[in-house]
Amino acid sequence: MSDAILFSVHDGLARITLNRPESLNAFDATLAREWERVTVEATSRDDVGAILLDAAGRAFCAGGDVRAMAQTMGSGKDISDLAEVINTGIRALTESAVPVVAAAHGTTAGGGLGILLTSDYAIVGADSRIGSLYANIGLTPDLSVSAQLAQAVGQRRALQLVLQDRMLTADEAREWGLVAEVVGGEDAESIAAAVRARAEEVARFWLAGAHGAYGQAKRLIRSRPERTFAEQLDEEARSIGAAFDTPEAKARVAAFASASRKTASKENA
């Protein structure tokens, strides 16, 4: 246990906060292990209906802690093993039926881009910058960047980002489809607070609605590459039938039908 990640669950919302602000929340071995632990726990709990992923300090995540790598990693196998630990958490978030919103203020780079891509709905600050930068230190993309970036923005744009020393502005990231919203403010501190507040609004919206249905919709879209088109149609049919049998759906369908009948009666009066 450490304070490299802060984790809490309240009223159905799990909050995961990267907490190495002095290192721009870059991953070292301790953060990697804590990330694996809390993501698996958050996606396994029955009392969690939404997950909010944010970070302490002035940046979201700068990827891997290069100084720690140079000092403590003796071989490429050490780096690969560390990536696999983090990957467990990435799979937990992306494969779960729990929607994830990211509040990604400040800088997101390298493996931090992969962490951002684990979210289903990303919100950044107007001053945010997002990039790859792996090749600047002679490394290749990891933490799901090569697996998810092209799906998010298209292959050509993904190649532009990983083959150039480029940081996208917040508006460029939104234009590319990498993030959903850009939030402004008077200064860096107010922007970060506004990003977190908006991300919580999104999470609370899910929780106040049919959060089980939102989660299953996320699962269907995230898992689509595993299936043929025909298999996906079968899975959609199975999923909507299962959803229809839930108490949540039965209550909402009945309320909708009742409201429709009342509207029709007024129109025919």
C-alpha positions as CSV (number, residue, x, y, z in Angstrom):
1,M,0.0,0.0,0.0
2,S,1.2,3.5,-0.8
3,D,-0.3,6.9,-1.6
4,A,0.9,6.7,-5.3
5,I,-2.8,6.4,-6.2
6,L,-5.7,7.7,-4.2
7,F,-8.8,5.6,-4.4
8,S,-12.3,6.0,-3.0
9,V,-15.9,4.9,-3.7
10,H,-18.9,7.0,-2.8
11,D,-22.5,6.8,-3.9
12,G,-21.6,4.5,-6.8
13,L,-18.7,6.6,-8.1
14,A,-15.1,5.2,-7.9
15,R,-12.4,7.9,-8.1
16,I,-8.9,6.9,-9.1
17,T,-6.4,9.7,-8.7
18,L,-2.8,9.3,-10.0
19,N,-0.8,10.9,-7.1
20,R,2.8,11.5,-8.1
21,P,2.6,15.2,-8.9
22,E,6.3,15.8,-8.4
23,S,6.9,13.4,-11.3
24,L,4.0,14.6,-13.4
25,N,2.3,11.3,-12.4
26,A,4.7,9.3,-14.4
27,F,4.6,5.5,-13.7
28,D,7.3,3.9,-11.6
29,A,7.1,0.4,-10.2
30,T,5.1,1.5,-7.1
31,L,2.5,3.4,-9.2
32,A,2.2,0.5,-11.6
33,R,1.4,-1.9,-8.8
34,E,-1.1,0.4,-7.2
35,W,-2.7,1.1,-10.6
36,E,-3.2,-2.7,-11.1
37,R,-4.7,-3.1,-7.7
38,V,-7.2,-0.3,-7.7
39,T,-8.4,-0.7,-11.3
40,V,-9.1,-4.4,-10.7
41,E,-10.9,-3.6,-7.5
42,A,-13.0,-0.7,-9.0
43,T,-14.2,-2.8,-11.9
44,S,-15.0,-5.8,-9.7
45,R,-17.1,-4.1,-7.0
46,D,-20.9,-4.4,-7.3
47,D,-21.3,-0.9,-5.7
48,V,-19.4,0.9,-8.5
49,G,-21.5,2.2,-11.4
50,A,-19.0,4.7,-12.8
51,I,-15.3,5.5,-12.6
52,L,-13.6,8.9,-12.6
53,L,-9.9,8.9,-13.5
54,D,-8.0,12.0,-12.6
55,A,-4.6,13.2,-11.4
56,A,-3.0,15.4,-8.8
57,G,-0.7,18.4,-9.6
58,R,-0.2,20.2,-12.9
59,A,-0.3,17.2,-15.3
60,F,-2.4,14.2,-16.0
61,C,0.3,11.7,-16.8
62,A,3.8,11.9,-18.4
63,G,4.0,8.2,-19.2
64,G,6.8,6.2,-17.7
65,D,9.2,7.7,-15.2
66,V,12.3,7.8,-17.3
67,R,14.6,8.7,-14.4
68,A,13.4,5.7,-12.5
69,M,13.9,3.5,-15.6
70,A,17.5,4.6,-15.9
71,Q,18.2,4.1,-12.3
72,T,16.3,0.8,-11.5
73,M,15.7,-1.0,-14.8
74,G,18.6,-3.2,-15.8
75,S,17.1,-4.7,-19.0
76,G,14.4,-4.5,-21.5
77,K,12.7,-7.4,-19.7
78,D,12.3,-5.2,-16.6
79,I,10.5,-2.6,-18.8
80,S,8.3,-5.2,-20.4
81,D,7.4,-6.7,-17.0
82,L,6.4,-3.3,-15.7
83,A,4.3,-2.6,-18.8
84,E,2.5,-5.9,-18.3
85,V,1.6,-4.9,-14.7
86,I,0.1,-1.6,-16.0
87,N,-1.6,-3.5,-18.8
88,T,-3.6,-5.5,-16.3
89,G,-5.2,-2.3,-15.2
90,I,-5.8,-1.1,-18.7
91,R,-7.6,-4.3,-19.6
92,A,-9.6,-4.1,-16.4
93,L,-11.0,-0.7,-17.3
94,T,-11.5,-1.2,-21.1
95,E,-13.0,-4.7,-20.8
96,S,-15.4,-3.9,-17.9
97,A,-19.0,-2.9,-18.2
98,V,-18.4,0.2,-16.1
99,P,-18.1,3.6,-18.0
100,V,-15.0,5.6,-17.3
101,V,-14.6,9.3,-17.5
102,A,-11.1,10.9,-17.5
103,A,-10.3,14.4,-16.2
104,A,-7.0,15.0,-18.0
105,H,-5.8,18.5,-17.3
106,G,-2.3,19.6,-18.2
107,T,0.2,17.4,-20.0
108,T,-0.5,13.9,-21.3
109,A,2.4,12.2,-23.0
110,G,3.9,8.8,-23.8
111,G,2.2,6.0,-21.8
112,G,-0.1,8.7,-20.4
113,L,-1.8,8.7,-23.7
114,G,-2.6,5.0,-23.3
115,I,-4.0,5.7,-19.8
116,L,-6.2,8.5,-21.3
117,L,-7.4,6.0,-24.0
118,T,-8.6,3.6,-21.3
119,S,-11.4,6.2,-20.6
120,D,-14.6,6.1,-22.5
121,Y,-15.2,9.9,-22.2
122,A,-12.3,12.2,-21.9
123,I,-12.3,15.9,-20.7
124,V,-9.3,18.1,-20.9
125,G,-8.4,21.7,-20.0
126,A,-8.0,24.4,-22.6
127,D,-4.3,24.5,-21.8
128,S,-3.8,20.7,-22.2
129,R,-1.2,19.2,-24.5
130,I,-1.3,15.6,-25.6
131,G,1.4,13.6,-27.5
132,S,3.3,10.4,-28.0
133,L,7.0,11.4,-27.8
134,Y,8.2,7.7,-27.4
135,A,10.7,8.0,-30.2
136,N,12.4,11.0,-28.5
137,I,14.0,8.6,-26.1
138,G,14.3,5.7,-28.6
139,L,11.3,3.7,-27.4
140,T,8.1,2.4,-29.0
141,P,4.4,2.9,-27.9
142,D,3.1,0.8,-25.1
143,L,0.2,0.8,-22.6
144,S,-2.4,0.3,-25.4
145,V,-1.3,3.3,-27.5
146,S,-0.7,1.2,-30.6
147,A,-3.9,-0.8,-29.9
148,Q,-6.3,2.1,-29.2
149,L,-5.0,5.3,-30.8
150,A,-5.8,4.4,-34.4
151,Q,-9.3,3.3,-33.4
152,A,-9.8,6.6,-31.7
153,V,-8.5,9.0,-34.4
154,G,-7.9,6.9,-37.5
155,Q,-4.7,5.3,-38.7
156,R,-3.3,8.3,-40.6
157,R,-3.6,10.7,-37.7
158,A,-2.3,8.1,-35.3
159,L,0.8,7.8,-37.5
160,Q,1.2,11.6,-37.6
161,L,1.2,11.7,-33.8
162,V,3.7,8.8,-33.2
163,L,6.0,9.7,-36.1
164,Q,6.5,13.4,-35.2
165,D,7.7,15.3,-32.1
166,R,4.3,16.8,-31.8
167,M,2.0,17.7,-28.9
168,L,-1.7,18.3,-29.8
169,T,-3.5,21.3,-28.4
170,A,-6.7,20.7,-26.5
171,D,-8.7,21.9,-29.5
172,E,-6.8,19.7,-31.9
173,A,-7.4,16.7,-29.7
174,R,-11.1,17.4,-29.7
175,E,-11.1,17.9,-33.4
176,W,-9.4,14.6,-33.9
177,G,-11.9,12.8,-31.7
178,L,-9.3,12.0,-29.1
179,V,-11.2,13.8,-26.3
180,A,-14.9,14.7,-25.9
181,E,-14.8,18.1,-24.2
182,V,-12.4,21.0,-23.6
183,V,-13.0,23.1,-20.4
184,G,-11.5,26.6,-19.9
185,G,-10.7,28.8,-16.9
186,E,-8.7,31.8,-15.8
187,D,-5.5,30.0,-14.9
188,A,-4.0,26.5,-14.7
189,E,-5.4,25.8,-11.3
190,S,-8.9,26.9,-12.1
191,I,-8.8,24.9,-15.4
192,A,-7.8,21.8,-13.5
193,A,-10.7,22.3,-11.0
194,A,-13.2,22.9,-13.8
195,V,-12.0,19.8,-15.7
196,R,-12.5,17.6,-12.5
197,A,-15.9,19.2,-11.8
198,R,-17.1,18.6,-15.4
199,A,-15.9,15.0,-15.3
200,E,-17.8,14.4,-12.1
201,E,-20.9,15.8,-13.7
202,V,-20.6,13.3,-16.5
203,A,-20.1,10.4,-14.0
204,R,-23.1,11.6,-11.9
205,F,-25.2,11.7,-15.1
206,W,-24.5,8.1,-15.7
207,L,-25.2,7.1,-12.2
208,A,-28.5,9.1,-12.1
209,G,-29.7,7.3,-15.3
210,A,-29.7,3.7,-16.4
211,H,-26.0,3.2,-15.5
212,G,-26.2,-0.5,-16.1
213,A,-27.4,0.2,-19.7
214,Y,-24.6,2.7,-20.2
215,G,-22.1,0.2,-19.0
216,Q,-23.3,-2.5,-21.3
217,A,-23.3,-0.1,-24.2
218,K,-19.7,0.7,-23.5
219,R,-18.9,-3.0,-23.3
220,L,-20.6,-3.7,-26.7
221,I,-18.6,-1.0,-28.5
222,R,-15.3,-1.7,-26.7
223,S,-15.5,-5.5,-27.5
224,R,-16.6,-5.1,-31.1
225,P,-13.2,-5.9,-32.6
226,E,-13.3,-9.4,-31.1
227,R,-16.3,-10.3,-33.2
228,T,-17.5,-10.6,-36.8
229,F,-20.4,-8.4,-37.8
230,A,-22.8,-11.3,-37.6
231,E,-21.5,-12.2,-34.1
232,Q,-21.8,-8.6,-33.0
233,L,-25.5,-8.5,-34.1
234,D,-26.1,-11.7,-32.1
235,E,-24.4,-10.2,-29.0
236,E,-26.5,-7.0,-29.4
237,A,-29.7,-9.1,-29.5
238,R,-28.6,-11.1,-26.5
239,S,-27.6,-8.0,-24.6
240,I,-30.8,-6.0,-25.2
241,G,-32.9,-9.0,-24.1
242,A,-30.9,-9.3,-20.9
243,A,-31.2,-5.6,-20.3
244,F,-35.0,-5.8,-20.8
245,D,-35.3,-8.3,-18.0
246,T,-33.6,-6.0,-15.4
247,P,-35.7,-4.2,-12.8
248,E,-34.2,-0.9,-14.0
249,A,-35.3,-1.4,-17.6
250,K,-38.7,-2.7,-16.6
251,A,-39.4,0.4,-14.5
252,R,-38.2,2.8,-17.2
253,V,-40.1,1.0,-20.0
254,A,-43.3,1.1,-17.9
255,A,-42.8,4.8,-17.1
256,F,-42.2,5.6,-20.7
257,A,-45.3,3.6,-21.9
258,S,-47.5,5.3,-19.3
259,A,-46.3,8.8,-20.3
260,S,-46.9,8.0,-23.9
261,R,-50.5,6.9,-23.2
262,K,-51.2,10.1,-21.3
263,T,-49.8,12.2,-24.1
264,A,-51.9,10.3,-26.7
265,S,-55.0,10.7,-24.5
266,K,-54.5,14.5,-24.3
267,E,-54.0,14.7,-28.1
268,N,-57.1,12.7,-28.8
269,A,-59.3,14.6,-26.3
